[in-house]
Structure formats: C-alpha cells, structure tokens
C-alpha cells in the first residue's frame, strides 16, 4: 500500500512557528503537523532564520 502525502497548510506553518518559539524539536514539529521529519527540515529552510510562517508561505508563490 502506498503512503499518502500531506502538504503543509498556512495553519500548519503557524503551528511550526509557535512551537519553534517554544524550542520544539523537528521530531515534535513533525508529530504535531502530521508530516515526515524531512518535510520539517525542508520547511525550516524555506521559512528562514528565525522561522516565519508568512515568509515560508510566500516563497511558494514566487
């Protein structure tokens, strides 16, 4: 059976931003959003330092 994939939504990105401020680990972020840890690492690269959900969302449409 093939695994289904989930795309991160803006709401997921806001959760990631909030949890990062609380110093959550990538593994905890993945569990909270329902995606693979590798997706979180890619997302953290996309969102910049410090991570901002709005910046990460904006890069999808540039």
Secondary structure by P-SEA (a helix, b strand, c coil): cbbbbbbbcaaaaaaaaaaaaacccaaaaaaaacccaaaaaaaaaaacccccaaaaaaaaac
